[in-house]
Amino acid sequence: MRKFLFAWLMSLSLAAVPAAGQGTADLGSGQAPLLYRGKLARQYIYRFNGNPYWETIAFHQGDVLFNGVLYENQPLNVDAVEKELVVRWNATYVVPDREQVSWFTMDGRLFVNLQYQGIAAEPGYYEVLHDGKSAVLYRVDKFPRSDVGNHNGRTIGYEDPNYDQDVLEYFHFRPSWWILQDGTLTHLRNRKALVKFFGKEGKAARKGLARNLPDNEYIRLLMERLEGTTQTHVLTDGLVAWHPDERADILAPTAGIGPVRAAYTGSLPVGYFDPERTESQATAVDTSSVIFQYRNKVYHIGEDRLRRGEKAVLTGRVTDLEEGTPLQAVTIYDSNTETYTTTDAQGRFRISLPYGDNVLNFSEFTKEDINLKIVVHSSGTLDVSMTERVTQLNSAVISAETMRNHRSAQMGVERVSMKTINRIPSAFGEGDLIKAVLTLPGVKSVGEASSGFNVRGGSADQNLILFDDMTLWNPSHLFGIFSAFNPSLIDGVELYKSSIPANYGGRISSVMEVSAKEGDMQEFKGSLGLGLLTSRLHLEGPLVKDRTSVIFGVRKSYSDWMLKRIPKKDSGYAGGSADFADINFGLTHKLGDNDKLSLYAYASQDDFAFSPDTTFRYHNLNAALRWSHTGEKTDLLVSAGYDRYANRLDNLGSGYDGYRLRTLINEVFAKAGFTRKADAHTLIYGLNLTGYGLDGGIFDPLGETSIQEADRLDRELGLEAAAYAGDTWSPNEKLALDYGLRLSSFLTEGKAYAFPEIRLSGKYSLAEKMTVKAGINSLNQYIHLISNTSAISPMDTWKLTDKDIRPTTGFQAAAGFYWTVLNNQLDLSVETYWKSMFNYLDYKSGAVLTMNPELAKDLVPVTGKAYGVELMAKKTVGRLNGWIAYTYSRTLLREKEDRGVNTINGGAWYPASYDKPHDVKVVANYALTRRYSFSVNVDYSTGRPVTVPVGRYVYGGGYRLAFSQRNAKRIPDYFRVDLAVNIDPGHYLRRLTHMSWTVGCYNVLGRKNAYSVYYTTDGGRNVQGYMVSVFAAPIPYINLNLLF
Amino acid sequence: MKKFAAYILAGCMAMSCIYPYEAELDSIAGTLVVEGDIILGDYSSFTVSWATSVDGVLFNDTGFGFGYGFGNIWVENEHGDVFRQEYVPYRGLAVDLRNAPDDCRYRLHISIPQMDVDQTYKNLRDGNGGKNYVSSWREPQKAPTIDAITFEFEPSDNPYLRRPTGNARISMTAPEGASRYFRWDYEEEWQFHANYDPQFDYDFENGEYVSVMQLPGPNYWCWAKSYSSQSRIAIAIGDEKNKIHEHKFMEINTGTGNRFQKRYCVHVIARGISEECYQYLHTLEMNSNSTGDLFAPIPSELRGNIICEEDPDELVLGFIEVSRTSELRAFVPYGNGVYLDRGDGPLESLIAVDASRIPQYYGWGYRPVVIVPTDRGDYMGWAPNYWIDCRVMGGTNVKPDYWED
């Protein structure tokens, strides 16, 4: 009951607190005094634990000297987050321009703006504790803290008896004391420092002072003892109108315009302080851009130009209140007209509303619903910030597809936030993006610690992995144990398995779009992660506040250093090495309110060796420049960049036969994409250009004694160009259609290809939370991974489509049924698909893939078909949440060309090397308490197909091995259970750093899961089979994450 | 902590993560294996054997011959001509195709008798109730022209200490309209001599040593051959689609044995093969050579072009091709220290034989070779036969007609 009352009280009090964002106060009718004509105060959601103000949320009576005018008995408070004075006027909370504020009082306590007094100090206000020969000042800075990705997903908060146990946000509190002496301001960490500042006198003065006094009281008393009564007041002597006898000379506040001492630099329009400015002008300014302020407020949109029955267009952007990031797939629903729309990836929306009163509902599953009363006068803008929904276990909130499943025509789209990723146990404890994606239905890998993944029957090279528009060709480190993405710098990932939008192309199975974080525009912060094999550091912050930010991250393994310390004779491991590092750098600059420029760069390098004379190296290098423009009707995103992937094999051999073999991919790209919203339509259109320069093999002698001859395959060049257009049409809430066309083309030496690609999907809601969907799409792929191993290996090469190798074409049809039950807590879904692949490349038996100038001769174009059913039950809220997924799928290939006895398996269908029919995944999180949570991950799948020897015979002068038909056998089934305990930080509000721990065990059952099975033979005489198990034992791990 | 982590990493990366694995595999034990090609214009030989399981025993494992002569084998062409396998002197069982025409397709028939381990068979070539196998019809492949066989040696500063090494390369041209896939076998031939050329003989009638009148003796110089165990295959690539140019096919170490004592040549017998045959042989080679590596190419089943007429689904191993052959012989030229004759064997290897035991030594195969002067006087040095008769070392003392001095 007490909690309820308290929450009610808080909601009442804070519902009236102005909203965040820039804008101007709603003046209502009449002209307000200048003090109240600043920007609106920032609103803080009631779930914040603590408050953003100097002390309490209650407003105090006080006087303000503003712009040379004394305003007496005003309700005041200090926003210690924004370092602003907040005054309440009617029901509005306004921030007076700090440059105009000289001083103010609250309940008789004096606060001064030192900068206004010409003293070098931090922006903001200081409370005067003592004013004599020297002045002692007190300052409060607060910082809102909430969960962010680089905390490894653990939200920072504490249990407060006055709140529900799930309070997550709080205000970090940093008090500081300062002494002003001889015009110099000196920082004092605490009261001891003050004592020390005055030396022996200070120590003498403190004698007898009660130690249990509050700091400020202690300081006041101490200073009185030190300085006593003095005629000198270094601060107040200079304060205009501080002394009562001066106040008569000060202008009294009026509704008129007072003297303006400096131009206002906030968001007020030019001419705002112009005495000639009329009320109508003010109204016009105010309504052109309304910022969401109060939930119960009535919003007036536009000038009164329309007549009843006419319609206007409301546009805007929905963002996350805490993080400021755009929210996608928020549903905006007008109950009067039953019109609805959803926000796009940039959080933009556009909805047509009739003149007059409307009620708009903003809903997104993980956010609190918002209902806004809108009075439409003409077209206008409304920006809305949404807060995260309070659930019992926020720490592991899944970015659920609930609302999207029922309202979007898209299907087969998975979104995973870093919070979720970090909760999924992984080997060595570091949150791993790709390993998390692998827990989703329809996504499989050929084995643990292997690079790449397979989506709905597609091979590893049929996935386009985009990292802020840049292409990552090898997304792994250390043989696939770690993904290439530093978890501290990732916002989240989207995986398109089926309804691939028209703006993507070039791969026929999936698109994985990884979003990089942007640097914080407000404050500097960072994180440090320590694991068993890697450490990572990330820093971010503003270069120019609210304008330019930077983010930087580095990750380094020390596996090599550790390996060198292993006694070789004990481990059986001699001469091997493994090491990697990656670095990220991002720079974001706001060109204005609607334009943003961002630069992102990524580089990584892996080195490893199985023996001292053979070393491997590969590296990714990516850079992209992006410009985004948000227009009133049309948004634009332009990007250009460079991607490079290179690998290298150094083989010293016996000296005379040492060689170095390299392959290289260079890619340059330019993309321009437009998004236009019009009523029930969201149009996208644009152009993509990608140029490839590919070196399939560069062979050089290695070492002075090597007699190898240098060789180099011809460089392949290609240009992939595509134009696309698509539309999302949502005529009503039940029906939505997504359709598009992409004209895809590829130009290479002596050959050009062009294909139209279709994208079509639709949904129909049978009931509010029961939806069916279906869709088809076609795609083409012009670059192919050349590898006759099942996973992406460091020595794989890529091959462009040419006159001999045709593009791979894929068609997919899919259908799904989605049902949300148990009071929106449980999402049930069934998706089924059929995929056909043409000109998919398989390999002739014994194909030679390296330094083969006639590689096409060793490749076999085959036809593929993949089909499957994916069942999923996902619980999104509650102490226990997670999902259970079962997938039945098959991927079969067939060589249609008759090559006689060499036709693979005689021309019959055969399973692809990654065909694993049964797949069960369980991901569950259980919150024991607010701080302690428990995670479990279960993974079962059928063993993948392999080709194994089945006999021996003599032929051609030697012993021969006879092998089974291709992929006719399977390695043992895969089964793994992982456990983890996550310990979040405790109640340490005053600390600058926060630590969280993850303790877990990967493969807790210690099962020897087979990664691969292979056979050795001594010239065919004796054959021995071996099973490679990457993690053949339980892998305990501990991971420390430090946030600062 | 670091040690703990290091061991975990090592445990995952080191050999301890690799375990012996025994899968329950289907076995192809008993699968028929047929080897041989239909060579037009020559004799053709075929062998029949059976595969065994991965851990089974093959005939070759026990050192016995295998499969040779089993079953009834004949070659048939589209004209209805039948060429049966017969015994051919110096060749064994072979099919005489010396007069077979080129203008039709050929195929091979094999009839394997039903055999019972409790029965004794006089003629295993009779297909008494057994199975009949037949290869696919094949067009005769034209023989390529061997343009050249060349040698390349790395000269040695001091050939006495370090013998030159090199390689042999072949250039071939396929006739117009013929396949650009080549297969060839080769043999090495060389002239060498025995360790000693005896200067004396023993006259039993007179009981004395007599000088040999003719030197060198008839068994001092010999000519030997060595066949390549595996055929070589190549594909014509590049601008000229019907040629292979200086394709390296063998390494030569002049320090090996006595090959480069006097004269050495390489004899190549080449034939054109179809792409299908080439792929088959190529895969066969790769399947045998590329196991045991995580990044090894994916092997696969090799189903030949022979089917069982009674059970077409039965797996039969082997590929029968129809070809004509061409041949070329090339001698390694003198120079660059390639040839080195170190002369006769060392004197220390000679023994003195008591006169009373001379007949006994003769019986053991010893022969008098040379008079050895010592401090105690001269004595007759004797050597075993295999040092003085080059034929015993593997060769013939009949000089081939084509041999160049």
HADDOCK unambig.tbl for C-alpha pairs under 7 A between the chains (distance, minus, plus):
assign (segid A and resid 532 and name CA) (segid B and resid 5 and name CA) 5.80 0.50 0.50
assign (segid A and resid 562 and name CA) (segid B and resid 6 and name CA) 5.05 0.50 0.50
assign (segid A and resid 563 and name CA) (segid B and resid 6 and name CA) 6.00 0.50 0.50
assign (segid A and resid 563 and name CA) (segid B and resid 10 and name CA) 6.73 0.50 0.50
assign (segid A and resid 566 and name CA) (segid B and resid 6 and name CA) 6.71 0.50 0.50
assign (segid A and resid 566 and name CA) (segid B and resid 7 and name CA) 6.99 0.50 0.50
assign (segid A and resid 571 and name CA) (segid B and resid 10 and name CA) 6.97 0.50 0.50
assign (segid A and resid 572 and name CA) (segid B and resid 14 and name CA) 6.63 0.50 0.50
assign (segid A and resid 572 and name CA) (segid B and resid 15 and name CA) 6.55 0.50 0.50
assign (segid A and resid 573 and name CA) (segid B and resid 14 and name CA) 5.27 0.50 0.50
assign (segid A and resid 573 and name CA) (segid B and resid 15 and name CA) 6.90 0.50 0.50
assign (segid A and resid 788 and name CA) (segid B and resid 297 and name CA) 5.44 0.50 0.50
assign (segid A and resid 788 and name CA) (segid B and resid 298 and name CA) 5.98 0.50 0.50
assign (segid A and resid 789 and name CA) (segid B and resid 295 and name CA) 5.97 0.50 0.50
assign (segid A and resid 789 and name CA) (segid B and resid 297 and name CA) 6.63 0.50 0.50
assign (segid A and resid 789 and name CA) (segid B and resid 298 and name CA) 6.85 0.50 0.50
assign (segid A and resid 845 and name CA) (segid B and resid 283 and name CA) 5.54 0.50 0.50
assign (segid A and resid 845 and name CA) (segid B and resid 298 and name CA) 6.52 0.50 0.50
assign (segid A and resid 845 and name CA) (segid B and resid 299 and name CA) 5.56 0.50 0.50
assign (segid A and resid 845 and name CA) (segid B and resid 300 and name CA) 5.89 0.50 0.50
assign (segid A and resid 846 and name CA) (segid B and resid 283 and name CA) 5.18 0.50 0.50
assign (segid A and resid 846 and name CA) (segid B and resid 286 and name CA) 4.97 0.50 0.50
assign (segid A and resid 846 and name CA) (segid B and resid 287 and name CA) 6.45 0.50 0.50
assign (segid A and resid 846 and name CA) (segid B and resid 297 and name CA) 5.62 0.50 0.50
assign (segid A and resid 846 and name CA) (segid B and resid 298 and name CA) 6.48 0.50 0.50
assign (segid A and resid 846 and name CA) (segid B and resid 299 and name CA) 6.00 0.50 0.50
assign (segid A and resid 847 and name CA) (segid B and resid 297 and name CA) 6.75 0.50 0.50
assign (segid A and resid 899 and name CA) (segid B and resid 276 and name CA) 6.71 0.50 0.50
assign (segid A and resid 900 and name CA) (segid B and resid 276 and name CA) 6.51 0.50 0.50
assign (segid A and resid 901 and name CA) (segid B and resid 276 and name CA) 6.99 0.50 0.50
assign (segid A and resid 901 and name CA) (segid B and resid 303 and name CA) 5.85 0.50 0.50
assign (segid A and resid 901 and name CA) (segid B and resid 304 and name CA) 5.81 0.50 0.50
assign (segid A and resid 901 and name CA) (segid B and resid 305 and name CA) 6.08 0.50 0.50
assign (segid A and resid 902 and name CA) (segid B and resid 276 and name CA) 6.63 0.50 0.50
assign (segid A and resid 902 and name CA) (segid B and resid 279 and name CA) 6.73 0.50 0.50
assign (segid A and resid 902 and name CA) (segid B and resid 280 and name CA) 6.47 0.50 0.50
assign (segid A and resid 947 and name CA) (segid B and resid 299 and name CA) 6.59 0.50 0.50
assign (segid A and resid 947 and name CA) (segid B and resid 300 and name CA) 6.21 0.50 0.50
assign (segid A and resid 949 and name CA) (segid B and resid 54 and name CA) 6.99 0.50 0.50
assign (segid A and resid 950 and name CA) (segid B and resid 25 and name CA) 6.28 0.50 0.50
assign (segid A and resid 950 and name CA) (segid B and resid 26 and name CA) 6.13 0.50 0.50
assign (segid A and resid 950 and name CA) (segid B and resid 27 and name CA) 5.23 0.50 0.50
assign (segid A and resid 950 and name CA) (segid B and resid 28 and name CA) 6.13 0.50 0.50
assign (segid A and resid 950 and name CA) (segid B and resid 53 and name CA) 6.29 0.50 0.50
assign (segid A and resid 950 and name CA) (segid B and resid 54 and name CA) 5.79 0.50 0.50
assign (segid A and resid 951 and name CA) (segid B and resid 27 and name CA) 6.04 0.50 0.50
assign (segid A and resid 951 and name CA) (segid B and resid 28 and name CA) 5.51 0.50 0.50
assign (segid A and resid 951 and name CA) (segid B and resid 29 and name CA) 6.51 0.50 0.50
assign (segid A and resid 951 and name CA) (segid B and resid 51 and name CA) 6.51 0.50 0.50
assign (segid A and resid 951 and name CA) (segid B and resid 52 and name CA) 5.47 0.50 0.50
assign (segid A and resid 951 and name CA) (segid B and resid 53 and name CA) 4.15 0.50 0.50
assign (segid A and resid 951 and name CA) (segid B and resid 54 and name CA) 4.29 0.50 0.50
assign (segid A and resid 952 and name CA) (segid B and resid 51 and name CA) 5.53 0.50 0.50
assign (segid A and resid 952 and name CA) (segid B and resid 52 and name CA) 5.33 0.50 0.50
assign (segid A and resid 952 and name CA) (segid B and resid 53 and name CA) 5.95 0.50 0.50
assign (segid A and resid 952 and name CA) (segid B and resid 54 and name CA) 5.51 0.50 0.50
assign (segid A and resid 953 and name CA) (segid B and resid 50 and name CA) 6.79 0.50 0.50
assign (segid A and resid 953 and name CA) (segid B and resid 51 and name CA) 4.41 0.50 0.50
assign (segid A and resid 953 and name CA) (segid B and resid 52 and name CA) 6.34 0.50 0.50
assign (segid A and resid 953 and name CA) (segid B and resid 58 and name CA) 7.00 0.50 0.50
assign (segid A and resid 955 and name CA) (segid B and resid 35 and name CA) 6.64 0.50 0.50
assign (segid A and resid 956 and name CA) (segid B and resid 230 and name CA) 5.61 0.50 0.50
assign (segid A and resid 957 and name CA) (segid B and resid 229 and name CA) 4.94 0.50 0.50
assign (segid A and resid 957 and name CA) (segid B and resid 230 and name CA) 5.37 0.50 0.50
assign (segid A and resid 960 and name CA) (segid B and resid 288 and name CA) 5.76 0.50 0.50
assign (segid A and resid 961 and name CA) (segid B and resid 287 and name CA) 6.86 0.50 0.50
assign (segid A and resid 961 and name CA) (segid B and resid 288 and name CA) 6.15 0.50 0.50
assign (segid A and resid 962 and name CA) (segid B and resid 301 and name CA) 6.40 0.50 0.50
assign (segid A and resid 963 and name CA) (segid B and resid 299 and name CA) 6.91 0.50 0.50
assign (segid A and resid 963 and name CA) (segid B and resid 300 and name CA) 5.35 0.50 0.50
assign (segid A and resid 963 and name CA) (segid B and resid 301 and name CA) 4.59 0.50 0.50
assign (segid A and resid 964 and name CA) (segid B and resid 300 and name CA) 6.21 0.50 0.50
assign (segid A and resid 964 and name CA) (segid B and resid 301 and name CA) 5.04 0.50 0.50
assign (segid A and resid 965 and name CA) (segid B and resid 300 and name CA) 5.75 0.50 0.50
assign (segid A and resid 965 and name CA) (segid B and resid 301 and name CA) 4.72 0.50 0.50
assign (segid A and resid 966 and name CA) (segid B and resid 300 and name CA) 5.07 0.50 0.50
assign (segid A and resid 966 and name CA) (segid B and resid 301 and name CA) 6.47 0.50 0.50
assign (segid A and resid 1014 and name CA) (segid B and resid 292 and name CA) 5.90 0.50 0.50
assign (segid A and resid 1015 and name CA) (segid B and resid 291 and name CA) 5.97 0.50 0.50
assign (segid A and resid 1015 and name CA) (segid B and resid 292 and name CA) 5.13 0.50 0.50
assign (segid A and resid 1016 and name CA) (segid B and resid 291 and name CA) 5.58 0.50 0.50
assign (segid A and resid 1016 and name CA) (segid B and resid 292 and name CA) 4.34 0.50 0.50
assign (segid A and resid 1023 and name CA) (segid B and resid 54 and name CA) 6.44 0.50 0.50
assign (segid A and resid 1023 and name CA) (segid B and resid 55 and name CA) 6.98 0.50 0.50
assign (segid A and resid 1025 and name CA) (segid B and resid 20 and name CA) 5.82 0.50 0.50
assign (segid A and resid 1025 and name CA) (segid B and resid 21 and name CA) 4.86 0.50 0.50
assign (segid A and resid 1025 and name CA) (segid B and resid 22 and name CA) 6.06 0.50 0.50
assign (segid A and resid 1026 and name CA) (segid B and resid 18 and name CA) 6.36 0.50 0.50
assign (segid A and resid 1026 and name CA) (segid B and resid 19 and name CA) 5.39 0.50 0.50
assign (segid A and resid 1026 and name CA) (segid B and resid 20 and name CA) 4.35 0.50 0.50
assign (segid A and resid 1026 and name CA) (segid B and resid 21 and name CA) 4.56 0.50 0.50
assign (segid A and resid 1027 and name CA) (segid B and resid 18 and name CA) 5.54 0.50 0.50
assign (segid A and resid 1027 and name CA) (segid B and resid 19 and name CA) 5.12 0.50 0.50
assign (segid A and resid 1027 and name CA) (segid B and resid 20 and name CA) 6.11 0.50 0.50
assign (segid A and resid 1027 and name CA) (segid B and resid 21 and name CA) 5.40 0.50 0.50
assign (segid A and resid 1028 and name CA) (segid B and resid 17 and name CA) 5.93 0.50 0.50
assign (segid A and resid 1028 and name CA) (segid B and resid 18 and name CA) 4.49 0.50 0.50
assign (segid A and resid 1028 and name CA) (segid B and resid 19 and name CA) 6.45 0.50 0.50
assign (segid A and resid 1029 and name CA) (segid B and resid 17 and name CA) 5.16 0.50 0.50
assign (segid A and resid 1029 and name CA) (segid B and resid 18 and name CA) 6.06 0.50 0.50
assign (segid A and resid 1030 and name CA) (segid B and resid 12 and name CA) 5.60 0.50 0.50
assign (segid A and resid 1030 and name CA) (segid B and resid 17 and name CA) 6.00 0.50 0.50
assign (segid A and resid 1031 and name CA) (segid B and resid 12 and name CA) 5.63 0.50 0.50
assign (segid A and resid 1032 and name CA) (segid B and resid 17 and name CA) 6.16 0.50 0.50
